[in-house]
Amino acid sequence: MHTIELTEDELRLVHAALHAYLDDFGHEEADVLRAVKALIAKLPGN
């Protein structure tokens, strides 16, 4: 396990980047969609 510290601006950037990444996938990448959604759910503020 890794721990990183992010400022509020950096956290917003990571959140936006993951959502943009998620939007690029279609139905064939269901495993990637699940992994990205699980990661987004771990972020504070969700």
Secondary structure by P-SEA (a helix, b strand, c coil): cbbbbbcaaaaaaaaaaaaaaaaaccccaaaaaaaaaaaaaacccc
